[in-house]
Structures are given as C-alpha cells and as structure tokens.
Amino acid sequence: TLAALTLPERIYAVVCCLPATSLPDDEAAVLPALRTLVAEAPGWPAALAAHCQLHPGLSSLSFAVVATRRGRRFKQSVGSLQLSTELGGALHTYFGWRVDLTAPSLEVTVSLNDEGLHVSLALLRRLDSIECRTRGGLDPH
C-alpha cells in the first residue's frame, strides 16, 4: 500500500494544474479568479476520496493552505501569505471545512508561478522527514 512507501517525503493527490494562459492578466481579477478556480476545481472529489481511503474515520475535516507565489507575472497581484489566506477563505466558504493551522487533517498545497497554478492535497508524509521531526511528526500528511 501507499503507507508502506519509504522513499518519497510526501505523496499528493493533484486537485488542479492550470497553465498560466488560463489565468487572468488583469491584476484586480487574479484573486477572485483564483478563489473560484481552486474552490471549484474538478479534481476535488478524487483527491478527497483518496484522502478518505487512506485516512478512514475522520469525523470532521480541518484544513490549512500552504501557498507559494513565485515568478514575475503575479508578483504585483498577490503575495504568498495573501494567496494562502484568500484561498483558505474560499475553501472554507465552499466546503465548510474548519481552519486549523497547527494540526490540520487536510493540507492543501498551492503553487502559483509564471508557468501556472498547481493545487494538490497531501495524502501521506514520511514519518522520518525533516518536517515531521521538527514539527512533532504530523503524520498522516
């Protein structure tokens, strides 16, 4: 099973991967568009199903968004912290998940750069990874 793997630091389910050409050029339109694109991404059902299969019995879902904005195209539009906050708000509104920045049951990773937008859901994290050792081992993801 996936839980027995030892080489990768993490295993993710891809929620969406959009090329930069599909994102707005207008600075004022970037954040509203990203909020909608991420919340309504077609990959959520499959990603959440994979997460539920690996982590059965979660009674309520909490989440955190870890976002990174790099490159030049969106530099004036949004920073990484603002991106995390805005997309976290969109996911909270859309799904009703509870925000938990210290021990979330779902970790959503967002990357926005000159190439496009990539959103994924962490499924598994290796227990001996540096992050787990420094943050107290937040397995399962």
Summary of the structure (lengths in Angstrom):
residues: 141
radius of gyration: 15.3
end to end distance: 15.3
largest distance: 45.6
contacts: 396
relative contact order: 0.25
helix: 37%
strand: 27%
